[in-house]
Amino acid sequence: MLLDLGEVRECCEVWINGQCAGYRIWPPYHLEISHFVKHGENRMRIAVCNLMSNEYSGTSLAHEEPGAAFSAA
């Protein structure tokens, strides 16, 4: 199962069911997640990081969103 994260832009880290499924720091923002997905309900958390220059300038868009549940057949 391939997760396509679209145009993340900078970097991201993906967690599925409490396990780190991987991270990407440049395109393509795709991850193979088959080993982490189980039958039934799953939990996914995606952390997207901004440029460090934005952190230093105070214009960071960093915020934490809750994870999302999804089901796999």
VENTA-V777098 format. One record per residue. RES is the residue in one small letter. SS is DSSP state (H for helix, E for strand, L for the rest). PSI is psi in degrees with one decimal (none if undefined). OMEGA is omega in radians with two decimals (999 if undefined). Layout:
RES	SS	PSI	OMEGA
RES	SS	PSI	OMEGA
//
This chain:
m	L	123.8	-3.10
l	E	125.1	3.08
l	E	119.8	3.11
d	E	114.6	-3.09
l	L	6.5	3.11
g	L	-133.1	-3.11
e	L	77.0	-3.13
v	L	-37.0	3.10
r	L	-55.1	-3.08
e	L	-82.3	3.12
c	E	156.5	3.13
c	E	156.7	3.08
e	E	134.0	-3.08
v	E	130.8	3.07
w	E	132.1	3.09
i	E	125.1	3.14
n	L	41.5	3.07
g	L	3.7	3.13
q	E	139.3	3.10
c	E	117.3	-3.14
a	E	-12.7	3.09
g	E	179.7	3.12
y	E	159.6	3.12
r	E	136.3	3.14
i	L	1.0	3.03
w	L	162.3	-3.14
p	L	154.7	-0.01
p	L	142.9	-3.14
y	L	68.0	3.14
h	E	144.3	3.05
l	E	136.3	3.01
e	E	116.8	-3.03
i	L	8.5	-3.06
s	L	-37.3	-3.07
h	L	-13.4	-3.07
f	L	-17.9	-3.09
v	L	134.6	3.10
k	L	164.9	3.07
h	L	144.5	3.14
g	E	-151.7	-3.07
e	E	139.6	3.11
n	E	158.2	3.08
r	E	136.4	3.14
m	E	136.5	3.06
r	E	129.3	3.13
i	E	119.5	3.08
a	E	121.5	3.12
v	E	127.9	-3.10
c	E	146.5	-3.12
n	L	177.6	3.06
l	L	142.8	3.09
m	H	-31.0	3.12
s	H	-32.1	3.09
n	H	-34.6	3.07
e	H	-46.1	-3.11
y	H	-33.7	-3.10
s	H	-8.6	3.14
g	L	14.0	-3.13
t	L	22.1	-3.13
s	L	144.3	3.07
l	L	15.7	-3.05
a	L	131.5	3.01
h	L	158.4	-3.11
e	L	128.4	3.09
e	L	148.9	3.09
p	L	156.6	3.10
g	L	172.0	-3.14
a	E	148.2	3.09
a	E	146.2	3.04
f	E	159.6	3.14
s	E	142.3	3.07
a	E	135.7	-3.13
a	L	none	999
//
